[in-house]
Amino acid sequence: MKVTLSTDSVTTASADLLALGVYGSPNRDPNVKAIDKASGGALTSLAKLEGFEGTAGQLVRATPHGIGAKQVVLVGLGSGAPTAA
């Protein structure tokens, strides 16, 4: 297994799997919004169907078309926000 950290756009990054940490509602996350726009709304539709709310430990896997990654996994990180170290 090869793991790569990237600063590429989430819509153009070429990968077998793109994992995104989501704090709270996926509707407020700019990366989720970008993938959702590129996939014609498929990502947020699936997240809603699966009841994904960004709760810590929650996961949802999708295979949206229109982006560089073959699969996307949203990982719930809870309702907090990232903090600077």
Phi and psi in degrees as GROMACS dihedral restraints (atoms count N, CA, C in turn):
[ dihedral_restraints ]
;  ai    aj    ak    al  type     phi  dphi    fc
    3     4     5     6     1  -113.6    20    10
    4     5     6     7     1   125.1    20    10
    6     7     8     9     1  -111.5    20    10
    7     8     9    10     1   130.0    20    10
    9    10    11    12     1  -130.2    20    10
   10    11    12    13     1   132.7    20    10
   12    13    14    15     1   -93.4    20    10
   13    14    15    16     1   139.2    20    10
   15    16    17    18     1  -141.0    20    10
   16    17    18    19     1   151.1    20    10
   18    19    20    21     1  -106.5    20    10
   19    20    21    22     1     9.6    20    10
   21    22    23    24     1   -63.9    20    10
   22    23    24    25     1   157.1    20    10
   24    25    26    27     1   -59.5    20    10
   25    26    27    28     1   142.2    20    10
   27    28    29    30     1   -65.0    20    10
   28    29    30    31     1   -20.0    20    10
   30    31    32    33     1   -87.9    20    10
   31    32    33    34     1   -19.3    20    10
   33    34    35    36     1  -113.0    20    10
   34    35    36    37     1   -10.9    20    10
   36    37    38    39     1   -61.0    20    10
   37    38    39    40     1   126.3    20    10
   39    40    41    42     1   -90.1    20    10
   40    41    42    43     1   116.6    20    10
   42    43    44    45     1  -159.3    20    10
   43    44    45    46     1   155.9    20    10
   45    46    47    48     1   -71.9    20    10
   46    47    48    49     1   -36.2    20    10
   48    49    50    51     1  -144.0    20    10
   49    50    51    52     1   129.8    20    10
   51    52    53    54     1  -112.6    20    10
   52    53    54    55     1   117.5    20    10
   54    55    56    57     1  -102.9    20    10
   55    56    57    58     1   129.4    20    10
   57    58    59    60     1  -123.9    20    10
   58    59    60    61     1   125.3    20    10
   60    61    62    63     1   -79.8    20    10
   61    62    63    64     1   133.1    20    10
   63    64    65    66     1  -125.3    20    10
   64    65    66    67     1   121.8    20    10
   66    67    68    69     1   -91.8    20    10
   67    68    69    70     1   112.5    20    10
   69    70    71    72     1    70.7    20    10
   70    71    72    73     1  -149.1    20    10
   72    73    74    75     1   -59.0    20    10
   73    74    75    76     1   128.6    20    10
   75    76    77    78     1   -65.0    20    10
   76    77    78    79     1   -20.6    20    10
   78    79    80    81     1   -67.3    20    10
   79    80    81    82     1   -17.8    20    10
   81    82    83    84     1   -98.9    20    10
   82    83    84    85     1    -6.6    20    10
   84    85    86    87     1   -85.2    20    10
   85    86    87    88     1   123.9    20    10
   87    88    89    90     1   -64.3    20    10
   88    89    90    91     1   -32.0    20    10
   90    91    92    93     1   -70.3    20    10
   91    92    93    94     1   -41.1    20    10
   93    94    95    96     1   -63.8    20    10
   94    95    96    97     1   -42.3    20    10
   96    97    98    99     1   -60.0    20    10
   97    98    99   100     1   -42.3    20    10
   99   100   101   102     1   -64.2    20    10
  100   101   102   103     1   -45.2    20    10
  102   103   104   105     1   -66.3    20    10
  103   104   105   106     1   -40.3    20    10
  105   106   107   108     1   -61.8    20    10
  106   107   108   109     1   -42.8    20    10
  108   109   110   111     1   -62.6    20    10
  109   110   111   112     1   -45.4    20    10
  111   112   113   114     1   -67.1    20    10
  112   113   114   115     1   -27.3    20    10
  114   115   116   117     1  -100.3    20    10
  115   116   117   118     1    10.9    20    10
  117   118   119   120     1    69.0    20    10
  118   119   120   121     1    31.1    20    10
  120   121   122   123     1    88.9    20    10
  121   122   123   124     1     3.7    20    10
  123   124   125   126     1   -64.6    20    10
  124   125   126   127     1   -37.3    20    10
  126   127   128   129     1   -69.4    20    10
  127   128   129   130     1   -48.4    20    10
  129   130   131   132     1   -70.9    20    10
  130   131   132   133     1   -28.9    20    10
  132   133   134   135     1   -63.4    20    10
  133   134   135   136     1   -44.4    20    10
  135   136   137   138     1   -67.7    20    10
  136   137   138   139     1   -42.6    20    10
  138   139   140   141     1   -59.2    20    10
  139   140   141   142     1   -41.6    20    10
  141   142   143   144     1   -66.1    20    10
  142   143   144   145     1   -45.4    20    10
  144   145   146   147     1   -58.9    20    10
  145   146   147   148     1   -39.7    20    10
  147   148   149   150     1   -84.5    20    10
  148   149   150   151     1    -4.2    20    10
  150   151   152   153     1    73.1    20    10
  151   152   153   154     1    26.0    20    10
  153   154   155   156     1   -74.1    20    10
  154   155   156   157     1   121.6    20    10
  156   157   158   159     1  -123.5    20    10
  157   158   159   160     1     9.1    20    10
  159   160   161   162     1    78.7    20    10
  160   161   162   163     1    14.6    20    10
  162   163   164   165     1   -63.4    20    10
  163   164   165   166     1   141.8    20    10
  165   166   167   168     1   -51.5    20    10
  166   167   168   169     1   127.3    20    10
  168   169   170   171     1    88.0    20    10
  169   170   171   172     1    -9.2    20    10
  171   172   173   174     1   -74.0    20    10
  172   173   174   175     1   141.1    20    10
  174   175   176   177     1  -132.0    20    10
  175   176   177   178     1   147.3    20    10
  177   178   179   180     1  -145.5    20    10
  178   179   180   181     1   134.8    20    10
  180   181   182   183     1  -113.1    20    10
  181   182   183   184     1   136.3    20    10
  183   184   185   186     1  -135.4    20    10
  184   185   186   187     1   158.3    20    10
  186   187   188   189     1  -125.5    20    10
  187   188   189   190     1    66.7    20    10
  189   190   191   192     1   -74.1    20    10
  190   191   192   193     1   144.0    20    10
  192   193   194   195     1   -87.8    20    10
  193   194   195   196     1   159.6    20    10
  195   196   197   198     1    95.2    20    10
  196   197   198   199     1     3.8    20    10
  198   199   200   201     1  -129.1    20    10
  199   200   201   202     1   171.1    20    10
  201   202   203   204     1   -76.7    20    10
  202   203   204   205     1   -26.8    20    10
  204   205   206   207     1   -82.5    20    10
  205   206   207   208     1   146.3    20    10
  207   208   209   210     1   -75.6    20    10
  208   209   210   211     1   -34.8    20    10
  210   211   212   213     1  -139.1    20    10
  211   212   213   214     1   154.3    20    10
  213   214   215   216     1  -128.5    20    10
  214   215   216   217     1   134.4    20    10
  216   217   218   219     1  -118.2    20    10
  217   218   219   220     1   123.7    20    10
  219   220   221   222     1   -93.5    20    10
  220   221   222   223     1   127.9    20    10
  222   223   224   225     1  -113.6    20    10
  223   224   225   226     1   116.2    20    10
  225   226   227   228     1   -69.5    20    10
  226   227   228   229     1   130.7    20    10
  228   229   230   231     1  -114.0    20    10
  229   230   231   232     1     7.4    20    10
  231   232   233   234     1    96.1    20    10
  232   233   234   235     1  -176.3    20    10
  234   235   236   237     1   -89.0    20    10
  235   236   237   238     1    -4.0    20    10
  237   238   239   240     1   -72.4    20    10
  238   239   240   241     1  -169.9    20    10
  240   241   242   243     1  -133.0    20    10
  241   242   243   244     1   154.8    20    10
  243   244   245   246     1   -60.9    20    10
  244   245   246   247     1   146.2    20    10
  246   247   248   249     1  -116.4    20    10
  247   248   249   250     1   148.2    20    10
  249   250   251   252     1   -78.1    20    10
  250   251   252   253     1   141.2    20    10
